[in-house]
Structure formats: C-alpha cells, structure tokens
Amino acid sequence: MSLWLSNVDDDLTPRAPLESDLDVDVAIVGAGYTGLWTAYYLTEIQPSVRVAILEAEFAGYGASGRNGGWCSALFPQSLSALSHRYGQSAALSVHRALQSTVDEVGRVASVEGIDCHYAKGGTIVLVRNQAQWTRARAAVAETPGLSLLGAAEARAICGATSVLGATYTPDCAAIHPARLVRGLARVVARRGVRIYEGTRATYLTRGAVHTAHARVRAPIVVRATEGYTARLPGYRRALAPIYSLMTATEPLPAAAWDAIGLRRRETFSDYRHLIIYGQRTADDRLAFGGRGAPYHLGSAVRPSFDRVPAVHRSLADTVRELFPVLGDVAFTHTWGGPLGVARDWAASVGLSGGLAWAGGYVGDGVGTSNLAGRTLAHLITATDSELTRLPWVGHRSRRWEPEPARWLAINAALRVMAHADTVEARTGRPSQQAAALHRLLGN
Ligand SMILES: Cc1cc2nc3c(=O)[nH]c(=O)nc-3n(C[C@H](O)[C@H](O)[C@H](O)COP(=O)(O)OP(=O)(O)OC[C@H]3O[C@@H](n4cnc5c(N)ncnc54)[C@H](O)[C@@H]3O)c2cc1C
C-alpha cells in the first residue's frame, strides 16, 4: 500500500461487483482520476445521465492512489515539442488550460468537501550542476510563468545541498492523492453513478464492456485504464507501463523543516534526466519518488513490481544526499506503480465511433486527467467548447514495437538517462546522448 492509501480517510471496503447485464448511457472502465473526473463532469452537464464505472480492484487502486501528489500544469511533451507539432498558439492553449486546471481541482475539492490537503505552493526545480543550468534556462525561455532563481533565493525555498539556482512556477498544488480519488468516488456515487468494484473488463467492443460474468451495454464506452491498458485485448501495444517508485519518511520534527524549508509545501525536483520528485505532506513527512525501476517484458504489470529494493534504497540515499538533516530518520513506506506512456510520449483524449479514451499522461496525470475528464464530458455530450479544440484531442500515437524490441529499447533508454546524470554531475557538461534521446522521444 502507498503511504496515501494506508492513511486515507476511509476503509477501502470494495463496493459490490457487477453480477448481471446492464444498460447505461456511458460505461467507463477504470475508477482512477480519469474515469471519475469523466463521470463527475458528465453528471454536471446531464444530471440524469446513466453512468456505470467498472473497476478491477477498488477506486484509487491504480496510479491515482499512489502518485507523488503534484497537481501541476505539466504535460508529457514540452512546449517546444507541442509548438513544433501544432504551432505555438495551440501549444500555449494547452499550457493555459492546464494552468487553470490546477485551480479547477482545488475548486471542486473545496465545493465537494474533499479534504485532499490541497496547498498551492508551486514547484521549485533545483539546479545542482552546470549542465542542469542549460536545461533550466531553456525551460524558462519557453514556459510562461516560469522564473529563474539564484542560489540564495532557491535555498530560501528549499534548503538542499549543492543548489546553484532553480526555476519556480506557482502552477502546482501539493495534494494527498488518495484522498482526492476516494473523495471523487464518493461524490459521483452520491450523484447516482454506479461503481462496480472487483469487476475486471475482459474486453471492450463498440457498444459494450464485457466481464467474466456479465456485459454492460452502452452507446459510449470510455477506456480509462492508463498503466494497465496493455492487458486489454486489442491494446497490448497502446501504452507501455513504466514504473515510478516512491518512499516516505516518518513525520519530521520542526527543526528538520527549519533546514529543509518548503514552508508553503512547494513540490520539488531537480534538473536531472532520470526524474525525481518530492513533496512535504500535510503531516510533515517527506514523500519522495523517482524513475529507474525496470520495464517488464510484454508490458507486464504485477503487484510484486511495485517494490524494487535497490531503487528504493537509491531513492532514500538521494533524498538523504539532498537533505543531510534527515540523518537516520526512518523511511516508513515504500511503494510504486505503473505510468502509461505512449510511443510518441504524447498524452491524448478522444472519442471515435462510440469508444472514448484518455491517457498517456506519463508522470503528469494528476492535473491532466482532470482536463481529460472535462474534455471527455464535452465530447460525449457534444458540448461545443474550447476544450474539445485543444490539439491533444483525437491525437493517436503510433503503437509500441513488438517485444523484445520494446523491452530492449525502454530499458536501454532508462540506463542512458541514469548514466547521463552521473556524467553531468562529474563533468558539468550536458550529455549529448541524453539530448539525442529526448529528441528521439519528441520531448
Ligand atoms: C508512483 C507514481 C507517482 C506519480 N506522481 C505523479 C505526480 O506527482 N503528478 C502527476 O501529475 N502524476 C503523477 N503520476 C501519474 C498519475 O498518478 C497518473 O497519470 C494518474 O493517476 C492516471 O489516472 P488514471 O485514472 O488515468 O489511471 P489509474 O489511476 O491508474 O486508474 C486506472 C484504473 O483502471 C483500473 N483497471 C485497469 N484495467 C482494468 C480493467 N480491465 N477492468 C476494470 N478496471 C481496470 C485499475 O485497477 C485502476 O484503478 C504518478 C504515478 C505513479 C505510479
């Protein structure tokens, strides 16, 4: 269990499974943020709409109950990659939509009484060697609202070691992710949305979702299965599940927080290639995560993959190196989960021939899934809006390579990123290999 699911404000008792055939207007597969936000906005627009959500485990079982709690305006593709593909104005429209999404999540949480510990303190991304400066300056040049901080300003926010500077954006809230997803499930259930837990969809067809025991007929079927998508027949090469792992400390004393800072619960990271991310929780723990866990052959997803002792040790070492004040503080929780990654690294949302989908958020799904849910609700109800004209709507990535090429390529890319960080820390020069890889990935 993630830290978040272990201390969430309900007991996770599963709702009843689907026992017999059902007819509804919209059938959603997956009760994470994507499925639940879609149901939420559908019922806003059409209170009488009949919606059923089928969830293999329980609401929030997936990444939505396990993530780093950055509700940000980040998108898997950089603004320059989006501009290159769609033009600058379209790219900026995605960025603006995501900026307002951060506030929208806070607004709904407040209106619906979901206490998800929302604190909009922004994000600080530290610069900790000369090579990282190059990426920080490039990010500031292309991103509206992102500012460059000198060493003293940066350290005043986040008292990590080796800080040369940082970038700061106000567009991020730290949240308790499981409180948000469990709260959303309660809200939509109160509105009459039927959530069937312990109910795995075995395959999807136009007009129906099939399970081992029953079938849900619906003119609109929504696939909201993100990192678990590859298990569904017909979608095995759609999204690769890449694992992100996390750890959390016990609550830290005030003296430790005096040294670390993060007084407004700013989320934090640095400009290394192999991503790390952290937040100060509402109960004063450090929750910290990163990539580096292996990709598994055949896009396999198993609970045993959530824990990789070497990666969890390395995360604890990294956070101790950032904040030596942690000393021998206990790490009380370790967990992980799969992200959904499209072959072209592009998130997308769409509706075609009665089948709707959203996903491919990589590590940026907390905010993006809200935008996706609103957009899907507009597409399904044929509501004309700016959201349905955003360039990610209807985008389709090419499929991943068949195995074992996919396994070889993804794990090689992870190794290149880790190696590039080591070389950059030693030489201070930006890694050409990593830059080439980013270009290849289109981000
Ligand atoms: C460790 C970690 C840290 C992360 N940190 C951040 C972060 O800080 N900020 C950020 O923006 N993003 C982060 N992410 C990504 C973010 O959590 C996800 O993008 C987001 O939660 C995706 O929501 P979702 O509803 O699409 O998918 P999920 O939450 O994964 O939900 C999919 C659901 O579908 C169910 N399901 C799958 N297949 C079936 C089936 N066949 N039948 C029925 N049900 C099915 C699953 O059980 C699951 O509950 C992180 C992810 C991880 C794993």
The ligand as an SDF file (V2000), in Angstrom:
LIG
                    3D

 53 58  0  0  0  0  0  0  0  0999 V2000
    4.4730    6.4250   -8.2610 C   0  0  0  0  0  0  0  0  0  0  0  0
    3.7710    7.4030   -9.1380 C   0  0  0  0  0  0  0  0  0  0  0  0
    3.9630    8.7630   -8.9440 C   0  0  0  0  0  0  0  0  0  0  0  0
    3.2960    9.6880   -9.7520 C   0  0  0  0  0  0  0  0  0  0  0  0
    3.4030   11.0200   -9.4470 N   0  0  0  0  0  0  0  0  0  0  0  0
    2.6570   11.9140  -10.1430 C   0  0  0  0  0  0  0  0  0  0  0  0
    2.6360   13.2650   -9.7450 C   0  0  0  0  0  0  0  0  0  0  0  0
    3.2010   13.6580   -8.7250 O   0  0  0  0  0  0  0  0  0  0  0  0
    1.9280   14.1470  -10.5080 N   0  0  0  0  0  0  0  0  0  0  0  0
    1.2490   13.7450  -11.6180 C   0  0  0  0  0  0  0  0  0  0  0  0
    0.6570   14.5850  -12.2890 O   0  0  0  0  0  0  0  0  0  0  0  0
    1.1940   12.4350  -11.9710 N   0  0  0  0  0  0  0  0  0  0  0  0
    1.8630   11.5190  -11.2540 C   0  0  0  0  0  0  0  0  0  0  0  0
    1.7870   10.1980  -11.5630 N   0  0  0  0  0  0  0  0  0  0  0  0
    0.8940    9.8060  -12.6680 C   0  0  0  0  0  0  0  0  0  0  0  0
   -0.5720    9.8680  -12.2480 C   0  0  0  0  0  0  0  0  0  0  0  0
   -0.7300    9.2820  -10.9780 O   0  0  0  0  0  0  0  0  0  0  0  0
   -1.4300    9.1380  -13.2750 C   0  0  0  0  0  0  0  0  0  0  0  0
   -1.1760    9.6810  -14.5540 O   0  0  0  0  0  0  0  0  0  0  0  0
   -2.9190    9.2380  -12.9970 C   0  0  0  0  0  0  0  0  0  0  0  0
   -3.2120    8.8510  -11.6880 O   0  0  0  0  0  0  0  0  0  0  0  0
   -3.6590    8.3800  -14.0070 C   0  0  0  0  0  0  0  0  0  0  0  0
   -5.0070    8.2800  -13.6110 O   0  0  0  0  0  0  0  0  0  0  0  0
   -5.9160    7.2590  -14.3800 P   0  0  0  0  0  0  0  0  0  0  0  0
   -7.2510    7.2990  -13.7790 O   0  0  0  0  0  0  0  0  0  0  0  0
   -5.8340    7.5010  -15.8450 O   0  0  0  0  0  0  0  0  0  0  0  0
   -5.2230    5.8370  -14.1470 O   0  0  0  0  0  0  0  0  0  0  0  0
   -5.1710    4.9510  -12.8080 P   0  0  0  0  0  0  0  0  0  0  0  0
   -5.2430    5.7680  -11.5890 O   0  0  0  0  0  0  0  0  0  0  0  0
   -4.0140    4.0260  -12.9500 O   0  0  0  0  0  0  0  0  0  0  0  0
   -6.5210    4.1530  -12.8580 O   0  0  0  0  0  0  0  0  0  0  0  0
   -6.7580    3.1140  -13.7820 C   0  0  0  0  0  0  0  0  0  0  0  0
   -7.7280    2.1720  -13.0830 C   0  0  0  0  0  0  0  0  0  0  0  0
   -8.2060    1.2460  -14.0450 O   0  0  0  0  0  0  0  0  0  0  0  0
   -8.3580    0.0010  -13.4090 C   0  0  0  0  0  0  0  0  0  0  0  0
   -8.3420   -1.0010  -14.4680 N   0  0  0  0  0  0  0  0  0  0  0  0
   -7.3200   -1.2710  -15.3010 C   0  0  0  0  0  0  0  0  0  0  0  0
   -7.6780   -2.2380  -16.1770 N   0  0  0  0  0  0  0  0  0  0  0  0
   -8.9670   -2.5550  -15.8940 C   0  0  0  0  0  0  0  0  0  0  0  0
   -9.8990   -3.4690  -16.4460 C   0  0  0  0  0  0  0  0  0  0  0  0
   -9.5640   -4.2720  -17.4770 N   0  0  0  0  0  0  0  0  0  0  0  0
  -11.1480   -3.5420  -15.9370 N   0  0  0  0  0  0  0  0  0  0  0  0
  -11.5050   -2.7190  -14.8950 C   0  0  0  0  0  0  0  0  0  0  0  0
  -10.6480   -1.8430  -14.3150 N   0  0  0  0  0  0  0  0  0  0  0  0
   -9.3930   -1.7580  -14.8090 C   0  0  0  0  0  0  0  0  0  0  0  0
   -7.1600   -0.0880  -12.4800 C   0  0  0  0  0  0  0  0  0  0  0  0
   -7.3650   -1.0170  -11.4420 O   0  0  0  0  0  0  0  0  0  0  0  0
   -7.0660    1.3430  -11.9770 C   0  0  0  0  0  0  0  0  0  0  0  0
   -7.7810    1.5320  -10.7730 O   0  0  0  0  0  0  0  0  0  0  0  0
    2.4350    9.2380  -10.7930 C   0  0  0  0  0  0  0  0  0  0  0  0
    2.2420    7.8700  -10.9890 C   0  0  0  0  0  0  0  0  0  0  0  0
    2.9020    6.9550  -10.1760 C   0  0  0  0  0  0  0  0  0  0  0  0
    2.6700    5.4780  -10.3930 C   0  0  0  0  0  0  0  0  0  0  0  0
  1  2  1  0
  2  3  1  0
  2 52  2  0
  3  4  2  0
  4  5  1  0
  4 50  1  0
  5  6  2  0
  6  7  1  0
  6 13  1  0
  7  8  2  0
  7  9  1  0
  9 10  1  0
 10 11  2  0
 10 12  1  0
 12 13  2  0
 13 14  1  0
 14 15  1  0
 14 50  1  0
 15 16  1  0
 16 17  1  0
 16 18  1  0
 18 19  1  0
 18 20  1  0
 20 21  1  0
 20 22  1  0
 22 23  1  0
 23 24  1  0
 24 25  2  0
 24 26  1  0
 24 27  1  0
 27 28  1  0
 28 29  2  0
 28 30  1  0
 28 31  1  0
 31 32  1  0
 32 33  1  0
 33 34  1  0
 33 48  1  0
 34 35  1  0
 35 36  1  0
 35 46  1  0
 36 37  1  0
 36 45  1  0
 37 38  2  0
 38 39  1  0
 39 40  1  0
 39 45  2  0
 40 41  1  0
 40 42  2  0
 42 43  1  0
 43 44  2  0
 44 45  1  0
 46 47  1  0
 46 48  1  0
 48 49  1  0
 50 51  2  0
 51 52  1  0
 52 53  1  0
M  END
$$$$
